[in-house]
Amino acid sequence: KAVVFKHPLLCGHRHNLRKALGQEGKLILSDRPIEDSIKSLQSRILRGGGKTPPDQLAAHQRWLHKNKEELAEQYPHLRVNYYDVLENPIKEAERVAEFLGVRMTPKAKKTILSRVKPEKRTV
């Protein structure tokens, strides 16, 4: 079993994730400096017309980060740096594949290259 935390809100459900993973789970954690995550969220919310105060958004991001770190203490995990993925997506995907014990196919590599969009970075 493996869980990839693509959506940060999954970190807020760590108790349910522990039940789903059991003892054999592996985690793949997307890492980005917390302050960058906060700035990115605040920017996206503001652009979208959201009214949530910036300090509430920051507190929420810190809570999610704390939950992620607590999960990381309990399972074998691989940390994948957000900026490394933008810079070299294939290399990072190969690290993930190795961690999971699977092989990267040419089709998977092509898909990865088509989906990683550094120009869409918000911070």
Solvent accessible surface area in square Angstrom, and as a share of the most:
residue,aa,sasa,rsa
1,K,146,0.62
2,A,45,0.35
3,V,26,0.15
4,V,83,0.48
5,F,7,0.03
6,K,173,0.73
7,H,99,0.44
8,P,61,0.38
9,L,85,0.42
10,L,70,0.35
11,C,5,0.03
12,G,20,0.19
13,H,100,0.45
14,R,42,0.15
15,H,100,0.45
16,N,88,0.45
17,L,22,0.11
18,R,69,0.25
19,K,165,0.70
20,A,63,0.49
21,L,3,0.01
22,G,25,0.24
23,Q,166,0.74
24,E,122,0.55
25,G,1,0.01
26,K,65,0.27
27,L,0,0.00
28,I,7,0.03
29,L,0,0.00
30,S,58,0.37
31,D,28,0.14
32,R,42,0.15
33,P,70,0.44
34,I,46,0.23
35,E,82,0.37
36,D,32,0.16
37,S,19,0.13
38,I,8,0.04
39,K,112,0.48
40,S,2,0.01
41,L,23,0.11
42,Q,45,0.20
43,S,34,0.22
44,R,109,0.40
45,I,53,0.27
46,L,141,0.70
47,R,157,0.57
48,G,70,0.67
49,G,48,0.46
50,G,34,0.33
51,K,182,0.77
52,T,59,0.35
53,P,62,0.39
54,P,85,0.53
55,D,105,0.54
56,Q,107,0.47
57,L,18,0.09
58,A,13,0.10
59,A,62,0.48
60,H,72,0.32
61,Q,21,0.09
62,R,112,0.41
63,W,118,0.42
64,L,7,0.04
65,H,65,0.29
66,K,116,0.49
67,N,1,0.01
68,K,16,0.07
69,E,49,0.22
70,E,45,0.20
71,L,0,0.00
72,A,6,0.05
73,E,147,0.66
74,Q,88,0.39
75,Y,22,0.08
76,P,81,0.51
77,H,69,0.31
78,L,28,0.14
79,R,84,0.31
80,V,13,0.07
81,N,52,0.26
82,Y,53,0.20
83,Y,57,0.22
84,D,65,0.34
85,V,41,0.24
86,L,27,0.13
87,E,149,0.67
88,N,66,0.34
89,P,21,0.13
90,I,35,0.18
91,K,114,0.48
92,E,9,0.04
93,A,18,0.14
94,E,72,0.32
95,R,84,0.31
96,V,33,0.19
97,A,8,0.06
98,E,142,0.64
99,F,45,0.19
100,L,60,0.30
101,G,67,0.64
102,V,91,0.52
103,R,183,0.67
104,M,34,0.15
105,T,51,0.29
106,P,106,0.67
107,K,161,0.68
108,A,36,0.28
109,K,67,0.28
110,K,154,0.65
111,T,49,0.28
112,I,40,0.20
113,L,105,0.52
114,S,63,0.40
115,R,181,0.66
116,V,35,0.20
117,K,86,0.37
118,P,64,0.40
119,E,129,0.58
120,K,146,0.62
121,R,116,0.42
122,T,47,0.27
123,V,52,0.30
